[in-house]
Amino acid sequence: MPRSKDKTGCQPDGYRPGCAIRPQPGERLYYLGLGSNLGDRRAHLDRALSFLAGLGHLLKRSSIYETSPVGMPGSAPFLNMVATLATALEPLDLLRECQACEAGQGRDLADSRLRDRVIDIDILLAGDMVMDTPELTLPHPRLAERGFVLVPLFEIAPKLLHPVEKVTVARLLSRLKGGERITRLD
């Protein structure tokens, strides 16, 4: 993915300390968790990022981390990362688009909870929006307990405030008890 600098000198698709993330008027800022533990994991993440870039503007992305499969004994390790997307899509519309991307890469959406997957795209946060519908809960209900999400989220947004917990990502990360293997790859 080519890197281009905006007028502030920040590289929108990479982490640069001190650069604020601001969506354009009419857009909402989403933080998305991406993961894969089947096949060519990097290629699956790259395809998902390309798909998401077609839905709006990818502003930042974390490094890729290899992580232990939480709650999935015997499964292969995951590659995980977090990306920010600014888009005019509403949360449920973005969810449907993410599910279409997952299905397009071969994920069985009907039976995928705690199973190996080609690609997983979770909406972690949608600005400071809080919602709870049968289809989508924001912020993601297990965000505060998942190191494989908090570590890459901390990389790109350590001071981001969780809209329900009312603490920063850095504080959420400091609360974790450990137990997950999380290794930064690049």
C-alpha positions as CSV (number, residue, x, y, z in Angstrom):
1,M,0.0,0.0,0.0
2,P,1.6,3.3,-1.0
3,R,2.2,5.9,1.7
4,S,1.2,9.4,1.0
5,K,1.7,12.3,3.3
6,D,-1.1,14.7,4.2
7,K,-0.5,18.5,4.6
8,T,0.4,18.0,8.3
9,G,3.3,15.7,7.3
10,C,1.6,12.6,8.8
11,Q,1.5,9.4,6.8
12,P,-2.2,8.6,6.9
13,D,-1.7,4.8,6.6
14,G,1.1,4.5,9.2
15,Y,1.6,5.4,12.8
16,R,3.2,8.7,13.5
17,P,3.1,9.9,17.2
18,G,1.3,13.1,17.7
19,C,-0.7,13.1,14.5
20,A,-4.5,13.4,15.2
21,I,-6.9,11.3,13.2
22,R,-9.8,13.3,11.9
23,P,-12.4,12.1,9.4
24,Q,-13.7,14.5,6.8
25,P,-17.1,16.1,7.3
26,G,-19.9,13.5,6.8
27,E,-17.6,10.6,7.6
28,R,-17.3,8.6,10.8
29,L,-14.1,7.2,12.1
30,Y,-14.0,3.4,12.7
31,Y,-11.4,1.3,14.4
32,L,-11.4,-2.2,12.9
33,G,-9.7,-5.4,14.1
34,L,-8.5,-7.7,11.4
35,G,-7.4,-11.3,11.9
36,S,-6.5,-14.5,10.0
37,N,-5.3,-17.9,11.0
38,L,-5.8,-20.0,7.8
39,G,-3.9,-20.1,4.5
40,D,-1.7,-17.2,3.5
41,R,-2.6,-15.0,6.5
42,R,-0.8,-11.9,5.2
43,A,-2.4,-12.1,1.8
44,H,-5.9,-12.3,3.5
45,L,-5.1,-9.2,5.6
46,D,-3.9,-7.4,2.5
47,R,-7.0,-8.3,0.6
48,A,-9.2,-7.1,3.5
49,L,-7.3,-3.8,3.7
50,S,-7.7,-3.2,0.0
51,F,-11.4,-3.9,0.2
52,L,-11.7,-1.5,3.2
53,A,-9.8,1.2,1.3
54,G,-12.6,1.0,-1.3
55,L,-15.2,1.9,1.3
56,G,-13.5,5.2,2.5
57,H,-10.1,6.3,3.6
58,L,-7.7,4.1,5.5
59,L,-6.0,6.6,7.8
60,K,-3.8,4.5,10.0
61,R,-2.9,0.8,10.5
62,S,-0.9,-1.0,13.1
63,S,1.9,-3.4,12.6
64,I,1.0,-7.0,12.2
65,Y,1.2,-9.2,15.3
66,E,1.2,-13.0,15.5
67,T,-1.0,-14.0,18.4
68,S,-2.1,-17.1,20.2
69,P,-5.7,-18.3,19.4
70,V,-7.8,-17.1,22.3
71,G,-10.5,-19.6,23.3
72,M,-9.5,-21.9,20.4
73,P,-7.2,-24.7,21.7
74,G,-5.4,-26.6,19.0
75,S,-5.9,-23.8,16.4
76,A,-3.1,-22.2,14.4
77,P,-1.8,-18.8,15.5
78,F,-3.5,-15.7,14.1
79,L,-2.1,-12.6,12.4
80,N,-3.9,-9.6,13.9
81,M,-3.8,-5.9,13.3
82,V,-6.0,-2.8,13.7
83,A,-6.8,-0.2,11.1
84,T,-8.7,3.1,11.1
85,L,-11.3,3.8,8.4
86,A,-13.1,7.0,7.7
87,T,-16.2,6.4,5.8
88,A,-19.7,7.8,5.3
89,L,-21.2,4.4,5.9
90,E,-23.4,3.9,9.0
91,P,-22.3,1.1,11.4
92,L,-24.7,-1.6,10.2
93,D,-23.9,-0.8,6.6
94,L,-20.2,-1.1,7.3
95,L,-20.9,-4.4,9.1
96,R,-22.6,-5.8,6.1
97,E,-19.7,-4.7,3.8
98,C,-17.2,-6.4,6.2
99,Q,-19.3,-9.6,6.2
100,A,-19.4,-9.5,2.4
101,C,-15.6,-9.2,2.4
102,E,-15.2,-12.1,4.8
103,A,-17.6,-14.3,2.8
104,G,-15.8,-13.4,-0.4
105,Q,-12.6,-14.7,1.1
106,G,-14.2,-18.0,2.1
107,R,-15.4,-17.5,5.6
108,D,-18.5,-19.4,6.7
109,L,-20.4,-16.7,8.5
110,A,-23.1,-19.0,9.7
111,D,-20.8,-21.1,11.8
112,S,-17.6,-19.2,12.7
113,R,-17.6,-18.3,16.4
114,L,-14.4,-19.6,18.0
115,R,-13.4,-21.3,14.8
116,D,-10.4,-21.0,12.5
117,R,-11.0,-18.3,9.9
118,V,-9.5,-17.0,6.6
119,I,-10.4,-13.5,7.6
120,D,-12.2,-11.8,10.5
121,I,-13.0,-8.1,10.4
122,D,-14.5,-6.7,13.7
123,I,-15.8,-3.2,14.2
124,L,-14.2,-2.3,17.5
125,L,-15.2,1.4,17.8
126,A,-17.3,3.8,15.7
127,G,-16.1,7.2,17.1
128,D,-17.7,7.6,20.5
129,M,-20.9,5.8,19.4
130,V,-22.5,3.3,21.8
131,M,-25.1,0.9,20.4
132,D,-26.5,-2.5,21.1
133,T,-28.6,-4.2,18.4
134,P,-29.0,-7.9,17.6
135,E,-26.5,-7.5,14.7
136,L,-23.9,-5.2,16.2
137,T,-22.7,-4.0,19.6
138,L,-20.4,-0.9,19.9
139,P,-17.9,-0.7,21.3
140,H,-17.1,-4.3,20.6
141,P,-18.2,-6.2,23.7
142,R,-14.9,-8.0,24.3
143,L,-12.5,-5.2,23.3
144,A,-11.3,-4.4,26.8
145,E,-10.3,-8.1,27.5
146,R,-8.4,-8.9,24.3
147,G,-4.7,-8.3,24.1
148,F,-4.6,-9.3,20.5
149,V,-6.7,-6.2,19.8
150,L,-5.5,-3.8,22.5
151,V,-1.8,-4.2,21.6
152,P,-2.2,-3.1,18.0
153,L,-4.9,-0.5,19.0
154,F,-2.4,0.9,21.5
155,E,0.2,1.2,18.8
156,I,-1.9,3.6,16.7
157,A,-4.2,5.2,19.4
158,P,-2.9,4.9,22.9
159,K,-4.9,7.9,24.2
160,L,-8.1,6.9,22.5
161,L,-11.0,6.9,25.1
162,H,-13.2,3.9,25.4
163,P,-16.8,5.4,25.3
164,V,-18.2,3.1,27.9
165,E,-15.2,2.3,30.2
166,K,-14.2,6.0,30.1
167,V,-10.5,5.1,30.2
168,T,-7.8,5.2,27.5
169,V,-6.6,2.2,25.4
170,A,-3.3,2.5,27.4
171,R,-5.2,2.0,30.6
172,L,-7.3,-0.9,29.2
173,L,-4.0,-2.6,28.1
174,S,-2.5,-2.1,31.6
175,R,-5.4,-4.0,33.1
176,L,-4.9,-7.2,31.1
177,K,-3.8,-10.2,33.1
178,G,-1.6,-11.6,30.3
179,G,-1.6,-15.1,29.1
180,E,-1.7,-14.3,25.4
181,R,1.3,-14.6,23.2
182,I,1.6,-11.5,21.1
183,T,4.6,-11.0,18.9
184,R,5.1,-8.0,16.6
185,L,6.1,-9.1,13.1
186,D,6.5,-5.7,11.3
